[in-house]
Amino acid sequence: MAKQSVLLVTGGTGSIGSEVARQALASGWAVVIQGRTESSVNTLLSALRGSDLEAPVAGVVADINKKGSVEDFVVAAGRVFGRIDAVADCLVIGPSEGGITGPFEKTDPEMYLPFVALSLVYLERLAQAVLPWLKSSDGCLLTFVSDAGVFPAPRQAVIGAARAGAIGFVKNLATEVARDGVRVHAISPSFVADTRVAEKLKAAAPDRFEAAARRAGLGLPTPKDIAPLVVFLCGAGAKKMTGQIISINGGLNV
Ligand SMILES: NC(=O)c1ccc[n+]([C@@H]2O[C@H](COP(=O)([O-])OP(=O)(O)OC[C@H]3O[C@@H](n4cnc5c(N)ncnc54)[C@H](OP(=O)(O)O)[C@@H]3O)[C@@H](O)[C@H]2O)c1
């Protein structure tokens, strides 16, 4: 019998990651979630299992700011079910405000390097750690960027430059590892409703969030709208697709 495919969800305790884990489990994947604290991982595991104590879901705990933690949690995650078929990287890193977004003249160029060091270097370390697993499963690495790296907009010059770096990494890596059977993608949201990030933005700048919601003709997506795309791209149904940066933004940017 074929082994059950295993999805590692990093940032699995977050708004989007937890929904990806839920929908992947419901679609027949075994799931390992990574979260920053034991309590948040355990709370989510209980919710995912519900009354099914045999559900194929497990958790690993890691704060990626700690040296060696990325490599360690990937090894721990791979050991749970003995394989990793896909990674949905839903981790958020770095400041969302305070230096890298906002009117350009009010941003702090010195914040660029720490942000890239955290976000892009983390992604590169994650990719190096998971590639051996994905090569042996013809797997998929999927990460999140944001529309700031795809569609020009005011207030996004610095974070847009950083996101464009991540997009360049995804596309180049996709080209390099396709011959190993590995696929690499990024999903690019803009504003996502029903998330912790959106709640913070609504509190800090309610007008911006409401303006975005009005401009999105299809309505802003929620994690429930994003997770099916993640599960599809990670699975065998998308096995001839790679290197795609897919915006999901309710029609806000086209
Ligand atoms: N939500 C949006 O509006 C939006 C818009 C554009 C792009 N995105 C992108 O979509 C992806 C998912 O976003 P989201 O809304 O689901 O974010 P979220 O709800 O804030 O979740 C972030 C996740 O990352 C974890 N995390 C943060 N710092 C960590 C660290 N140092 N070590 C280990 N784990 C850490 C969090 O753990 P804890 O639970 O312990 O905090 C949580 O699991 C991100 O890449 C984000 O940039 C989101």
The ligand as a MOL file (V3000), in Angstrom:
LIG
                    3D

  0  0  0     0  0            999 V3000
M  V30 BEGIN CTAB
M  V30 COUNTS 48 52 0 0 0
M  V30 BEGIN ATOM
M  V30 1 N -2.2820 37.6800 7.0940 0
M  V30 2 C -2.0470 38.5500 6.1010 0
M  V30 3 O -2.7360 39.5580 5.9340 0
M  V30 4 C -0.8850 38.2950 5.1460 0
M  V30 5 C -0.7020 39.1760 4.0770 0
M  V30 6 C 0.3520 38.9460 3.1970 0
M  V30 7 C 1.2060 37.8820 3.3970 0
M  V30 8 N 1.0170 37.0430 4.4510 0 CHG=1
M  V30 9 C 1.9470 35.9410 4.6450 0
M  V30 10 O 1.2550 34.7300 4.8820 0
M  V30 11 C 2.0310 33.8980 5.7630 0
M  V30 12 C 1.1480 33.4440 6.9400 0
M  V30 13 O 0.6390 34.5860 7.6210 0
M  V30 14 P -0.3960 34.5070 8.8580 0
M  V30 15 O -1.3830 35.5790 8.6650 0
M  V30 16 O -0.8810 33.1110 9.0350 0 CHG=-1
M  V30 17 O 0.5590 34.8830 10.1070 0
M  V30 18 P 0.3650 34.6120 11.6900 0
M  V30 19 O -1.0480 34.2880 12.0140 0
M  V30 20 O 1.0010 35.7590 12.3920 0
M  V30 21 O 1.2320 33.2800 11.9530 0
M  V30 22 C 2.6310 33.3570 11.9970 0
M  V30 23 C 3.2080 32.0320 12.3990 0
M  V30 24 O 4.6340 32.1590 12.4600 0
M  V30 25 C 5.0630 31.7300 13.7750 0
M  V30 26 N 6.2880 32.4350 14.1570 0
M  V30 27 C 6.4850 33.7710 14.2260 0
M  V30 28 N 7.7450 34.0340 14.6400 0
M  V30 29 C 8.3370 32.8190 14.8440 0
M  V30 30 C 9.6230 32.4210 15.2820 0
M  V30 31 N 10.5600 33.3140 15.6130 0
M  V30 32 N 9.8950 31.1070 15.3670 0
M  V30 33 C 8.9580 30.1830 15.0490 0
M  V30 34 N 7.7090 30.4940 14.6300 0
M  V30 35 C 7.4110 31.8120 14.5340 0
M  V30 36 C 3.8790 32.0640 14.6700 0
M  V30 37 O 3.9820 31.3810 15.9060 0
M  V30 38 P 3.0860 31.8770 17.1690 0
M  V30 39 O 1.7190 31.3000 16.9280 0
M  V30 40 O 3.7670 31.3100 18.3520 0
M  V30 41 O 3.1040 33.3800 17.1420 0
M  V30 42 C 2.7420 31.5740 13.7860 0
M  V30 43 O 2.6670 30.1700 13.7980 0
M  V30 44 C 3.2340 34.7570 6.2000 0
M  V30 45 O 4.3640 34.4510 5.4190 0
M  V30 46 C 2.7870 36.1700 5.8830 0
M  V30 47 O 3.8840 37.0540 5.6390 0
M  V30 48 C -0.0210 37.2290 5.3380 0
M  V30 END ATOM
M  V30 BEGIN BOND
M  V30 1 1 1 2
M  V30 2 2 2 3
M  V30 3 1 2 4
M  V30 4 1 4 5
M  V30 5 2 4 48
M  V30 6 2 5 6
M  V30 7 1 6 7
M  V30 8 2 7 8
M  V30 9 1 8 9
M  V30 10 1 8 48
M  V30 11 1 9 10
M  V30 12 1 9 46
M  V30 13 1 10 11
M  V30 14 1 11 12
M  V30 15 1 11 44
M  V30 16 1 12 13
M  V30 17 1 13 14
M  V30 18 2 14 15
M  V30 19 1 14 16
M  V30 20 1 14 17
M  V30 21 1 17 18
M  V30 22 2 18 19
M  V30 23 1 18 20
M  V30 24 1 18 21
M  V30 25 1 21 22
M  V30 26 1 22 23
M  V30 27 1 23 24
M  V30 28 1 23 42
M  V30 29 1 24 25
M  V30 30 1 25 26
M  V30 31 1 25 36
M  V30 32 1 26 27
M  V30 33 1 26 35
M  V30 34 2 27 28
M  V30 35 1 28 29
M  V30 36 1 29 30
M  V30 37 2 29 35
M  V30 38 1 30 31
M  V30 39 2 30 32
M  V30 40 1 32 33
M  V30 41 2 33 34
M  V30 42 1 34 35
M  V30 43 1 36 37
M  V30 44 1 36 42
M  V30 45 1 37 38
M  V30 46 2 38 39
M  V30 47 1 38 40
M  V30 48 1 38 41
M  V30 49 1 42 43
M  V30 50 1 44 45
M  V30 51 1 44 46
M  V30 52 1 46 47
M  V30 END BOND
M  V30 END CTAB
M  END
